[in-house]
Amino acid sequence: MICYAKLALPIGIKEIQKETQQLLQENDWMPHFNTYDYEGNWEVLPLRSPGGKADNPFADLMAQQAFEDTRLLEALPEIRSLLNSLNCKKQSARLLNLKAGSFIKRHRDVELSYEKGEARLHFPILTNQKADFYIDDELIRMQQGECWYINANLPHSANNAGDTDRIHLVVDCIVNDWLKEIFERSEKKVKKVEKDVNQQRLVIETLKLQNTPTSLELAQKLENELNNE
């Protein structure tokens, strides 16, 4: 299992930073929908969303819609060029702004991992030396202009103890041969883990309690996998 990886992808960070700075003057930013998982201010700007809706902050398909570019992306040629350079299918793409003095609690995004066919990539656009990111309780130093994969299925958290905004472009990609090749030559941490059946049953029950179409569908998928094994 890949815990995290630093991917060697070319990024025109200076131009993207200029675009992002301009966006900070706009009013399209909205609070992250999962208020339970953070303290302070964590804002979202959807660039690809279900149905291409600019007011939809969700990174999951809540209905049978496809992910599409939002109107906001049309005015961001540098970011759009970066997304186009990713030679794989893109799902959600968002700018996430963790404001100064805010933190994201330790949590998991169930089933979101390279091994499950979906890779969440982080592109730090604006950050500071007091903005920390932890994956599986290990501190990862993400610098501006880099690209990092995180196994979101593992516990992770973030803290911005600095005085400036910490903005990441976060893109969910479908794993294909191109992305596999990128991962093959990346710096990464890998570990072998034994499946915890009790933990998996707990995840299934938690998804059932959420009682949404997406969570129930995922719970059924996990239950079928567990029964087959």
Number of C-alpha atoms within 10 A of each C-alpha: 12 16 20 23 20 20 20 14 14 11 18 12 19 13 12 20 19 12 16 20 13 9 16 12 9 8 8 14 20 17 14 19 13 10 12 9 15 19 14 14 17 25 19 23 26 29 29 29 26 24 16 20 18 19 15 18 26 19 18 14 15 12 10 8 11 14 20 17 21 21 14 16 19 11 12 15 13 20 22 15 13 15 16 12 12 14 13 15 13 20 22 24 27 22 23 25 25 27 21 20 17 21 22 20 15 16 16 17 12 16 16 18 24 24 13 11 12 20 23 21 23 23 21 23 26 20 21 19 13 16 24 19 18 16 21 18 12 12 13 14 12 21 16 18 17 17 23 25 24 25 27 24 19 20 17 21 22 19 21 23 18 17 14 17 22 25 25 23 23 22 23 22 21 18 20 13 10 11 17 12 10 13 19 11 12 17 13 16 11 11 7 8 7 5 8 9 10 9 10 15 15 12 16 20 14 14 20 18 12 11 12 12 12 15 18 18 14 17 22 14 12 18 17 11 10 12 7 7 6
